[in-house]
Amino acid sequence: MRYSALVSPSHHADGDWSSRHSVLTMARRTAALVNALAADRPDPGHTAEVLLAYGEKGPVDLTSRDVAQMREAAVRLREVFAAEHADEAAVVLNRLLGEHTGPLRLTSHGGGAPWHPHLDRADDAPWAEWFLASSCLALTVLVWDRQLPPGRICASAACRNVFVTQGPGPERRYCSRRCATRERVAAHRRTRSTESPA
C-alpha cells in the first residue's frame, strides 16, 4: 500500500501516521530517493530501505525494472532541486505535473488509511508513477507555502546530493554537516597554501 499523504500532525488522531506523511517528510523522502537512485545501478534493496524509512508500509518488493523507472523519475525531480528561484522551480513542477500526473484525488486506500491526496492515476499505479506524482505534490506545496525553491543541490563539488532547505534554521548550502566541514577545511587549506612563503 503506497501512501502519499500531505497531513499536518494536528489534523489526525494518529500523530505517528500523520507526522510520517507530512509535506516536509514527503519532500525529504523525495530527496533521499533522488540521492539513492543517482547511482549508476541503484540497488532495489537499498531503494526499498529508503521507502520503509520514510513510512512506506512493508514489505516493499521492487524489481530492477521498477528501480530503473524510478531512476528516470529521479532525474526529472533533480531539476526542481537545481532551481535557484521559486519561479524556476514552479516552471519545472508545472511541466512535471502536466506531463506525468493525473488529476488530484483523495484516497483512503480502501479504508486502510486516513483520507489523503494523490496525483498518481490509481492506488496501484507503478512505483515510478507514484514516486514522481507524490514528490511533485509535496514539492509543489512547499513552493506554494514558502515562495522559495523547496531544496537545492549540495554546494560541495565532491557530493552533489539534493536536500530540502525548508524547515527551521538558516538556509543551508550543504546537505550535511560533514559536507560543510569538509568544504571549510578545504577552503582553510587553500588559504594557508596561498599565504605560505615560497
C-alpha positions, 0 to 999 in steps of 0.5 A: 500500500503506497501512501502519499499523504500531505497531513499536518500532525494536528489534523489526525488522531494518529500523530505517528501516521500523520507526522510520517506523511507530512509535506516536509517528510514527503519532500525529504523522502523525495530527496533521499530517493533522488540521492539513492537512485543517482547511482549508476545501478541503484540497488532495489534493496537499498531503494526499498530501505529508503521507502520503509524509512520514510513510512512506506508500509512493508514489505516493499518488493521492487524489481530492477525494472521498477528501480530503473523507472524510478531512476528516470523519475529521479532525474526529472525531480533533480531539476526542481532541486537545481532551481535557484528561484521559486519561479524556476522551480514552479516552471519545472513542477508545472511541466512535471505535473502536466506531463506525468500526473493525473488529476488530484484525488483523495484516497483512503486506500480502501479504508486502510488509511486516513483520507489523503491526496494523490496525483498518481492515476490509481492506488496501484499505479507503478512505483515510478508513477507514484514516486514522481506524482507524490514528490511533485505534490509535496514539492509543489506545496512547499513552493506554494507555502514558502515562495522559495525553491523547496531544496537545492543541490549540495554546494560541495563539488565532491557530493552533489546530493539534493536536500530540502532547505525548508524547515527551521534554521538558516538556509543551508548550502550543504546537505550535511554537516560533514559536507560543510566541514569538509568544504571549510577545511578545504577552503582553510587549506587553500588559504594557508597554501596561498599565504605560505612563503615560497 
